[in-house]
């Protein structure tokens, strides 16, 4: 692994043997951290929104999974 820091970005070079699923989880986390660094939202607001989204997703999907 090689990490390079330039004026505009951080470049990470990895072996092509990396597990894609784990790498995707890492990228998702880094994307989240980057977004949160620029956010002015309060953690309590984020938690409330997350709870509402999860509840809406579950209600929508539990109905479509009945009978499967």
Buried (B, 14 or more C-beta within 10 A) or exposed (E): EEEEEEEEEEEEEEEEEEEEEEEEEEEEEEEEEEEEEEEEEEEEEEEEEEEEEEEEEEEEEEEEEEEE
